Amino acid sequence: MAAPTNIGINQVTHATAQSVEVTSQGEVSILVDKAGKYSKAAVFDPKFSFTVSGKGAVCPVSINATGIGKPTAVTGKVIINSLKNQTNNDDWESWEYSGEGYPSAT
């Protein structure tokens, strides 16, 4: 059996996302006709909120960083408004960030 060449603490220099949660939302407007029946409905001002968590050396984003942490193919504005880093002596460093995306914003 070969002897191990790296015994001890190894520093992880990359971050790995372990989970992503996305919630889509929109304002709903419903019109009712004279008979009291629904006649039209529309969704406007769509937005989504998200939380990404993972482990590794450091969180890959920062608060209000432009274009960083934005999901692929998302247009509009994405704002990161919460960032958490955690260090334990018996596990990898962990991080979590969350924010909101406004696809119709410029």
N, CA, C and O atoms as a GROMACS GRO file, in nm:
protein
  424
    1MET      N    1   0.083  -0.116   0.000
    1MET     CA    2   0.000   0.000   0.000
    1MET      C    3   0.089   0.124   0.000
    1MET      O    4   0.185   0.133   0.076
    2ALA      N    5   0.055   0.220  -0.086
    2ALA     CA    6   0.134   0.342  -0.096
    2ALA      C    7   0.106   0.433   0.023
    2ALA      O    8  -0.006   0.440   0.072
    3ALA      N    9   0.209   0.501   0.068
    3ALA     CA   10   0.194   0.593   0.181
    3ALA      C   11   0.133   0.725   0.133
    3ALA      O   12   0.167   0.772   0.024
    4PRO      N   13   0.044   0.785   0.212
    4PRO     CA   14  -0.012   0.914   0.172
    4PRO      C   15   0.096   1.021   0.171
    4PRO      O   16   0.185   1.021   0.256
    5THR      N   17   0.088   1.112   0.076
    5THR     CA   18   0.188   1.218   0.064
    5THR      C   19   0.142   1.349   0.124
    5THR      O   20   0.224   1.438   0.148
    6ASN      N   21   0.013   1.364   0.148
    6ASN     CA   22  -0.041   1.489   0.201
    6ASN      C   23  -0.122   1.462   0.327
    6ASN      O   24  -0.241   1.432   0.318
    7ILE      N   25  -0.059   1.471   0.442
    7ILE     CA   26  -0.130   1.450   0.567
    7ILE      C   27  -0.143   1.586   0.635
    7ILE      O   28  -0.046   1.663   0.641
    8GLY      N   29  -0.262   1.615   0.686
    8GLY     CA   30  -0.282   1.741   0.755
    8GLY      C   31  -0.397   1.820   0.697
    8GLY      O   32  -0.489   1.764   0.637
    9ILE      N   33  -0.392   1.950   0.715
    9ILE     CA   34  -0.500   2.037   0.673
    9ILE      C   35  -0.471   2.088   0.532
    9ILE      O   36  -0.362   2.139   0.505
   10ASN      N   37  -0.568   2.074   0.444
   10ASN     CA   38  -0.556   2.126   0.308
   10ASN      C   39  -0.652   2.242   0.292
   10ASN      O   40  -0.770   2.230   0.324
   11GLN      N   41  -0.603   2.354   0.242
   11GLN     CA   42  -0.688   2.470   0.220
   11GLN      C   43  -0.760   2.458   0.087
   11GLN      O   44  -0.698   2.430  -0.016
   12VAL      N   45  -0.891   2.478   0.089
   12VAL     CA   46  -0.971   2.476  -0.033
   12VAL      C   47  -0.974   2.619  -0.087
   12VAL      O   48  -1.008   2.712  -0.015
   13THR      N   49  -0.938   2.636  -0.214
   13THR     CA   50  -0.930   2.770  -0.271
   13THR      C   51  -1.044   2.801  -0.366
   13THR      O   52  -1.045   2.907  -0.429
   14HIS      N   53  -1.140   2.710  -0.379
   14HIS     CA   54  -1.253   2.731  -0.468
   14HIS      C   55  -1.382   2.722  -0.390
   14HIS      O   56  -1.387   2.662  -0.282
   15ALA      N   57  -1.488   2.782  -0.444
   15ALA     CA   58  -1.620   2.774  -0.382
   15ALA      C   59  -1.708   2.682  -0.465
   15ALA      O   60  -1.703   2.684  -0.588
   16THR      N   61  -1.788   2.601  -0.397
   16THR     CA   62  -1.880   2.509  -0.465
   16THR      C   63  -2.020   2.535  -0.415
   16THR      O   64  -2.046   2.527  -0.295
   17ALA      N   65  -2.112   2.565  -0.507
   17ALA     CA   66  -2.252   2.584  -0.470
   17ALA      C   67  -2.314   2.448  -0.443
   17ALA      O   68  -2.300   2.356  -0.523
   18GLN      N   69  -2.384   2.436  -0.331
   18GLN     CA   70  -2.448   2.310  -0.296
   18GLN      C   71  -2.598   2.314  -0.318
   18GLN      O   72  -2.659   2.211  -0.347
   19SER      N   73  -2.659   2.432  -0.304
   19SER     CA   74  -2.804   2.440  -0.326
   19SER      C   75  -2.843   2.578  -0.374
   19SER      O   76  -2.780   2.678  -0.341
   20VAL      N   77  -2.949   2.579  -0.454
   20VAL     CA   78  -3.004   2.704  -0.508
   20VAL      C   79  -3.156   2.696  -0.496
   20VAL      O   80  -3.216   2.595  -0.534
   21GLU      N   81  -3.215   2.801  -0.443
   21GLU     CA   82  -3.361   2.808  -0.431
   21GLU      C   83  -3.407   2.936  -0.498
   21GLU      O   84  -3.359   3.044  -0.466
   22VAL      N   85  -3.500   2.925  -0.592
   22VAL     CA   86  -3.552   3.041  -0.665
   22VAL      C   87  -3.704   3.045  -0.652
   22VAL      O   88  -3.771   2.944  -0.671
   23THR      N   89  -3.756   3.161  -0.620
   23THR     CA   90  -3.900   3.182  -0.610
   23THR      C   91  -3.938   3.295  -0.705
   23THR      O   92  -3.887   3.406  -0.693
   24SER      N   93  -4.028   3.267  -0.800
   24SER     CA   94  -4.076   3.369  -0.894
   24SER      C   95  -4.206   3.428  -0.842
   24SER      O   96  -4.291   3.358  -0.788
   25GLN      N   97  -4.219   3.560  -0.862
   25GLN     CA   98  -4.338   3.631  -0.816
   25GLN      C   99  -4.378   3.735  -0.919
   25GLN      O  100  -4.299   3.771  -1.006
   26GLY      N  101  -4.500   3.782  -0.909
   26GLY     CA  102  -4.548   3.889  -0.995
   26GLY      C  103  -4.674   3.949  -0.937
   26GLY      O  104  -4.749   3.882  -0.865
   27GLU      N  105  -4.698   4.074  -0.968
   27GLU     CA  106  -4.821   4.140  -0.926
   27GLU      C  107  -4.931   4.097  -1.022
   27GLU      O  108  -4.908   4.089  -1.143
   28VAL      N  109  -5.048   4.068  -0.970
   28VAL     CA  110  -5.160   4.022  -1.052
   28VAL      C  111  -5.270   4.127  -1.050
   28VAL      O  112  -5.307   4.180  -0.946
   29SER      N  113  -5.320   4.156  -1.168
   29SER     CA  114  -5.433   4.247  -1.182
   29SER      C  115  -5.548   4.172  -1.248
   29SER      O  116  -5.531   4.114  -1.356
   30ILE      N  117  -5.665   4.173  -1.184
   30ILE     CA  118  -5.781   4.100  -1.234
   30ILE      C  119  -5.895   4.200  -1.258
   30ILE      O  120  -5.926   4.282  -1.171
   31LEU      N  121  -5.956   4.193  -1.376
   31LEU     CA  122  -6.071   4.277  -1.409
   31LEU      C  123  -6.198   4.194  -1.404
   31LEU      O  124  -6.201   4.079  -1.448
   32VAL      N  125  -6.302   4.255  -1.350
   32VAL     CA  126  -6.432   4.188  -1.339
   32VAL      C  127  -6.532   4.265  -1.425
   32VAL      O  128  -6.534   4.388  -1.421
   33ASP      N  129  -6.614   4.194  -1.502
   33ASP     CA  130  -6.713   4.261  -1.586
   33ASP      C  131  -6.838   4.296  -1.505
   33ASP      O  132  -6.844   4.272  -1.384
   34LYS      N  133  -6.937   4.355  -1.573
   34LYS     CA  134  -7.060   4.400  -1.507
   34LYS      C  135  -7.136   4.285  -1.439
   34LYS      O  136  -7.205   4.308  -1.340
   35ALA      N  137  -7.124   4.166  -1.491
   35ALA     CA  138  -7.194   4.051  -1.435
   35ALA      C  139  -7.121   3.991  -1.315
   35ALA      O  140  -7.169   3.895  -1.255
   36GLY      N  141  -7.005   4.046  -1.281
   36GLY     CA  142  -6.929   3.994  -1.168
   36GLY      C  143  -6.838   3.879  -1.201
   36GLY      O  144  -6.782   3.816  -1.112
   37LYS      N  145  -6.820   3.851  -1.330
   37LYS     CA  146  -6.733   3.742  -1.373
   37LYS      C  147  -6.595   3.798  -1.407
   37LYS      O  148  -6.581   3.915  -1.445
   38TYR      N  149  -6.496   3.713  -1.392
   38TYR     CA  150  -6.361   3.755  -1.432
   38TYR      C  151  -6.358   3.773  -1.583
   38TYR      O  152  -6.400   3.685  -1.658
   39SER      N  153  -6.308   3.888  -1.626
   39SER     CA  154  -6.301   3.912  -1.771
   39SER      C  155  -6.158   3.909  -1.823
   39SER      O  156  -6.133   3.860  -1.933
   40LYS      N  157  -6.064   3.961  -1.745
   40LYS     CA  158  -5.923   3.962  -1.786
   40LYS      C  159  -5.835   3.953  -1.663
   40LYS      O  160  -5.872   3.995  -1.553
   41ALA      N  161  -5.719   3.897  -1.684
   41ALA     CA  162  -5.619   3.891  -1.577
   41ALA      C  163  -5.482   3.909  -1.642
   41ALA      O  164  -5.457   3.864  -1.753
   42ALA      N  165  -5.394   3.976  -1.569
   42ALA     CA  166  -5.259   3.999  -1.621
   42ALA      C  167  -5.159   4.000  -1.506
   42ALA      O  168  -5.191   4.039  -1.393
   43VAL      N  169  -5.039   3.956  -1.536
   43VAL     CA  170  -4.929   3.961  -1.440
   43VAL      C  171  -4.834   4.071  -1.486
   43VAL      O  172  -4.797   4.077  -1.603
   44PHE      N  173  -4.796   4.157  -1.394
   44PHE     CA  174  -4.700   4.262  -1.427
   44PHE      C  175  -4.597   4.272  -1.315
   44PHE      O  176  -4.614   4.215  -1.208
   45ASP      N  177  -4.490   4.344  -1.342
   45ASP     CA  178  -4.378   4.358  -1.250
   45ASP      C  179  -4.326   4.224  -1.200
   45ASP      O  180  -4.323   4.200  -1.079
   46PRO      N  181  -4.284   4.134  -1.291
   46PRO     CA  182  -4.231   4.006  -1.245
   46PRO      C  183  -4.098   4.025  -1.171
   46PRO      O  184  -4.020   4.114  -1.204
   47LYS      N  185  -4.075   3.943  -1.072
   47LYS     CA  186  -3.947   3.943  -1.002
   47LYS      C  187  -3.923   3.803  -0.947
   47LYS      O  188  -4.015   3.721  -0.941
   48PHE      N  189  -3.801   3.776  -0.907
   48PHE     CA  190  -3.770   3.649  -0.844
   48PHE      C  191  -3.674   3.675  -0.729
   48PHE      O  192  -3.592   3.767  -0.734
   49SER      N  193  -3.685   3.593  -0.627
   49SER     CA  194  -3.590   3.598  -0.517
   49SER      C  195  -3.515   3.466  -0.516
   49SER      O  196  -3.567   3.363  -0.559
   50PHE      N  197  -3.393   3.469  -0.467
   50PHE     CA  198  -3.310   3.349  -0.472
   50PHE      C  199  -3.219   3.342  -0.351
   50PHE      O  200  -3.186   3.443  -0.288
   51THR      N  201  -3.178   3.220  -0.319
   51THR     CA  202  -3.080   3.195  -0.215
   51THR      C  203  -2.985   3.087  -0.269
   51THR      O  204  -3.029   2.984  -0.319
   52VAL      N  205  -2.857   3.112  -0.258
   52VAL     CA  206  -2.754   3.018  -0.302
   52VAL      C  207  -2.665   2.989  -0.181
   52VAL      O  208  -2.621   3.081  -0.112
   53SER      N  209  -2.639   2.860  -0.156
   53SER     CA  210  -2.549   2.827  -0.045
   53SER      C  211  -2.448   2.724  -0.092
   53SER      O  212  -2.474   2.646  -0.184
   54GLY      N  213  -2.335   2.725  -0.026
   54GLY     CA  214  -2.230   2.632  -0.064
   54GLY      C  215  -2.117   2.631   0.036
   54GLY      O  216  -2.126   2.688   0.145
   55LYS      N  217  -2.010   2.566  -0.004
   55LYS     CA  218  -1.891   2.556   0.081
   55LYS      C  219  -1.768   2.585  -0.003
   55LYS      O  220  -1.770   2.574  -0.126
   56GLY      N  221  -1.663   2.622   0.064
   56GLY     CA  222  -1.538   2.652  -0.004
   56GLY      C  223  -1.468   2.768   0.063
   56GLY      O  224  -1.506   2.810   0.172
   57ALA      N  225  -1.366   2.817  -0.002
   57ALA     CA  226  -1.280   2.918   0.060
   57ALA      C  227  -1.354   3.047   0.094
   57ALA      O  228  -1.350   3.092   0.208
   58VAL      N  229  -1.420   3.105  -0.002
   58VAL     CA  230  -1.491   3.231   0.021
   58VAL      C  231  -1.617   3.233  -0.064
   58VAL      O  232  -1.627   3.161  -0.163
   59CYS      N  233  -1.711   3.316  -0.025
   59CYS     CA  234  -1.832   3.334  -0.104
   59CYS      C  235  -1.793   3.400  -0.237
   59CYS      O  236  -1.715   3.495  -0.236
   60PRO      N  237  -1.844   3.351  -0.350
   60PRO     CA  238  -1.801   3.402  -0.480
   60PRO      C  239  -1.862   3.536  -0.519
   60PRO      O  240  -1.834   3.584  -0.629
   61VAL      N  241  -1.943   3.598  -0.435
   61VAL     CA  242  -2.006   3.727  -0.469
   61VAL      C  243  -1.988   3.825  -0.355
   61VAL      O  244  -1.942   3.789  -0.247
   62SER      N  245  -2.026   3.949  -0.380
   62SER     CA  246  -2.030   4.049  -0.275
   62SER      C  247  -2.159   4.130  -0.288
   62SER      O  248  -2.225   4.126  -0.392
   63ILE      N  249  -2.194   4.202  -0.184
   63ILE     CA  250  -2.320   4.277  -0.184
   63ILE      C  251  -2.316   4.383  -0.294
   63ILE      O  252  -2.218   4.457  -0.307
   64ASN      N  253  -2.422   4.390  -0.373
   64ASN     CA  254  -2.440   4.487  -0.482
   64ASN      C  255  -2.332   4.480  -0.589
   64ASN      O  256  -2.306   4.579  -0.657
   65ALA      N  257  -2.269   4.365  -0.606
   65ALA     CA  258  -2.172   4.349  -0.714
   65ALA      C  259  -2.247   4.341  -0.847
   65ALA      O  260  -2.342   4.263  -0.859
   66THR      N  261  -2.206   4.419  -0.944
   66THR     CA  262  -2.276   4.422  -1.071
   66THR      C  263  -2.243   4.300  -1.155
   66THR      O  264  -2.127   4.275  -1.186
   67GLY      N  265  -2.346   4.225  -1.193
   67GLY     CA  266  -2.330   4.114  -1.284
   67GLY      C  267  -2.271   3.987  -1.223
   67GLY      O  268  -2.262   3.885  -1.291
   68ILE      N  269  -2.231   3.991  -1.096
   68ILE     CA  270  -2.173   3.873  -1.033
   68ILE      C  271  -2.284   3.804  -0.953
   68ILE      O  272  -2.355   3.869  -0.877
   69GLY      N  273  -2.297   3.676  -0.970
   69GLY     CA  274  -2.401   3.603  -0.899
   69GLY      C  275  -2.532   3.600  -0.974
   69GLY      O  276  -2.629   3.538  -0.928
   70LYS      N  277  -2.537   3.666  -1.089
   70LYS     CA  278  -2.658   3.672  -1.170
   70LYS      C  279  -2.674   3.542  -1.246
   70LYS      O  280  -2.580   3.496  -1.312
   71PRO      N  281  -2.793   3.480  -1.238
   71PRO     CA  282  -2.814   3.355  -1.313
   71PRO      C  283  -2.795   3.375  -1.464
   71PRO      O  284  -2.821   3.484  -1.516
   72THR      N  285  -2.750   3.274  -1.532
   72THR     CA  286  -2.728   3.279  -1.676
   72THR      C  287  -2.858   3.310  -1.750
   72THR      O  288  -2.963   3.258  -1.714
   73ALA      N  289  -2.851   3.392  -1.852
   73ALA     CA  290  -2.963   3.429  -1.940
   73ALA      C  291  -3.071   3.512  -1.871
   73ALA      O  292  -3.184   3.518  -1.920
   74VAL      N  293  -3.038   3.575  -1.758
   74VAL     CA  294  -3.134   3.662  -1.691
   74VAL      C  295  -3.105   3.805  -1.731
   74VAL      O  296  -2.992   3.852  -1.722
   75THR      N  297  -3.209   3.875  -1.777
   75THR     CA  298  -3.194   4.016  -1.812
   75THR      C  299  -3.243   4.101  -1.696
   75THR      O  300  -3.302   4.049  -1.601
   76GLY      N  301  -3.219   4.231  -1.702
   76GLY     CA  302  -3.266   4.321  -1.597
   76GLY      C  303  -3.163   4.336  -1.486
   76GLY      O  304  -3.043   4.318  -1.508
   77LYS      N  305  -3.211   4.369  -1.369
   77LYS     CA  306  -3.124   4.394  -1.253
   77LYS      C  307  -3.133   4.280  -1.153
   77LYS      O  308  -3.242   4.228  -1.126
   78VAL      N  309  -3.020   4.242  -1.098
   78VAL     CA  310  -3.013   4.146  -0.989
   78VAL      C  311  -2.939   4.215  -0.875
   78VAL      O  312  -2.829   4.266  -0.893
   79ILE      N  313  -3.002   4.216  -0.757
   79ILE     CA  314  -2.942   4.281  -0.641
   79ILE      C  315  -2.920   4.176  -0.532
   79ILE      O  316  -3.013   4.107  -0.491
   80ILE      N  317  -2.796   4.165  -0.488
   80ILE     CA  318  -2.762   4.074  -0.379
   80ILE      C  319  -2.771   4.156  -0.252
   80ILE      O  320  -2.696   4.253  -0.234
   81ASN      N  321  -2.862   4.118  -0.163
   81ASN     CA  322  -2.884   4.201  -0.044
   81ASN      C  323  -2.850   4.130   0.088
   81ASN      O  324  -2.867   4.189   0.194
   82SER      N  325  -2.803   4.007   0.082
   82SER     CA  326  -2.766   3.937   0.204
   82SER      C  327  -2.649   3.843   0.174
   82SER      O  328  -2.649   3.774   0.072
   83LEU      N  329  -2.552   3.842   0.263
   83LEU     CA  330  -2.433   3.761   0.244
   83LEU      C  331  -2.390   3.709   0.381
   83LEU      O  332  -2.378   3.786   0.476
   84LYS      N  333  -2.366   3.578   0.391
   84LYS     CA  334  -2.328   3.518   0.519
   84LYS      C  335  -2.212   3.422   0.497
   84LYS      O  336  -2.216   3.338   0.408
   85ASN      N  337  -2.108   3.435   0.578
   85ASN     CA  338  -1.995   3.343   0.579
   85ASN      C  339  -1.989   3.277   0.716
   85ASN      O  340  -2.015   3.340   0.818
   86GLN      N  341  -1.954   3.148   0.717
   86GLN     CA  342  -1.945   3.078   0.844
   86GLN      C  343  -1.820   2.990   0.845
   86GLN      O  344  -1.791   2.922   0.747
   87THR      N  345  -1.749   2.993   0.956
   87THR     CA  346  -1.628   2.912   0.971
   87THR      C  347  -1.643   2.824   1.094
   87THR      O  348  -1.678   2.872   1.202
   88ASN      N  349  -1.616   2.696   1.077
   88ASN     CA  350  -1.618   2.599   1.188
   88ASN      C  351  -1.482   2.531   1.194
   88ASN      O  352  -1.408   2.530   1.096
   89ASN      N  353  -1.451   2.476   1.309
   89ASN     CA  354  -1.324   2.404   1.319
   89ASN      C  355  -1.337   2.258   1.280
   89ASN      O  356  -1.236   2.186   1.278
   90ASP      N  357  -1.460   2.211   1.249
   90ASP     CA  358  -1.475   2.070   1.212
   90ASP      C  359  -1.542   2.050   1.076
   90ASP      O  360  -1.587   1.940   1.045
   91ASP      N  361  -1.549   2.156   0.996
   91ASP     CA  362  -1.613   2.145   0.864
   91ASP      C  363  -1.553   2.252   0.773
   91ASP      O  364  -1.482   2.341   0.819
   92TRP      N  365  -1.582   2.241   0.644
   92TRP     CA  366  -1.536   2.341   0.549
   92TRP      C  367  -1.604   2.475   0.577
   92TRP      O  368  -1.711   2.479   0.638
   93GLU      N  369  -1.542   2.582   0.534
   93GLU     CA  370  -1.607   2.713   0.543
   93GLU      C  371  -1.734   2.708   0.459
   93GLU      O  372  -1.734   2.651   0.350
   94SER      N  373  -1.840   2.768   0.508
   94SER     CA  374  -1.964   2.770   0.431
   94SER      C  375  -2.007   2.914   0.410
   94SER      O  376  -1.967   3.005   0.482
   95TRP      N  377  -2.090   2.934   0.308
   95TRP     CA  378  -2.138   3.067   0.273
   95TRP      C  379  -2.278   3.058   0.217
   95TRP      O  380  -2.324   2.951   0.175
   96GLU      N  381  -2.346   3.171   0.218
   96GLU     CA  382  -2.482   3.178   0.164
   96GLU      C  383  -2.507   3.322   0.122
   96GLU      O  384  -2.470   3.416   0.192
   97TYR      N  385  -2.569   3.339   0.006
   97TYR     CA  386  -2.610   3.473  -0.033
   97TYR      C  387  -2.750   3.469  -0.091
   97TYR      O  388  -2.793   3.366  -0.144
   98SER      N  389  -2.820   3.580  -0.081
   98SER     CA  390  -2.955   3.587  -0.134
   98SER      C  391  -2.978   3.726  -0.192
   98SER      O  392  -2.907   3.821  -0.161
   99GLY      N  393  -3.081   3.734  -0.276
   99GLY     CA  394  -3.112   3.861  -0.338
   99GLY      C  395  -3.239   3.851  -0.418
   99GLY      O  396  -3.315   3.755  -0.408
  100GLU      N  397  -3.261   3.954  -0.498
  100GLU     CA  398  -3.380   3.961  -0.583
  100GLU      C  399  -3.341   4.002  -0.724
  100GLU      O  400  -3.244   4.075  -0.744
  101GLY      N  401  -3.417   3.953  -0.818
  101GLY     CA  402  -3.395   3.987  -0.959
  101GLY      C  403  -3.521   4.052  -1.017
  101GLY      O  404  -3.633   4.008  -0.992
  102TYR      N  405  -3.498   4.155  -1.094
  102TYR     CA  406  -3.607   4.229  -1.157
  102TYR      C  407  -3.584   4.227  -1.308
  102TYR      O  408  -3.515   4.314  -1.362
  103PRO      N  409  -3.642   4.128  -1.378
  103PRO     CA  410  -3.615   4.109  -1.520
  103PRO      C  411  -3.653   4.230  -1.608
  103PRO      O  412  -3.589   4.251  -1.711
  104SER      N  413  -3.754   4.309  -1.569
  104SER     CA  414  -3.793   4.422  -1.655
  104SER      C  415  -3.723   4.552  -1.619
  104SER      O  416  -3.746   4.654  -1.684
  105ALA      N  417  -3.638   4.550  -1.516
  105ALA     CA  418  -3.568   4.672  -1.477
  105ALA      C  419  -3.448   4.698  -1.566
  105ALA      O  420  -3.390   4.605  -1.624
  106THR      N  421  -3.411   4.823  -1.578
  106THR     CA  422  -3.291   4.860  -1.656
  106THR      C  423  -3.189   4.927  -1.568
  106THR      O  424  -3.082   4.965  -1.616
   0.00000   0.00000   0.00000
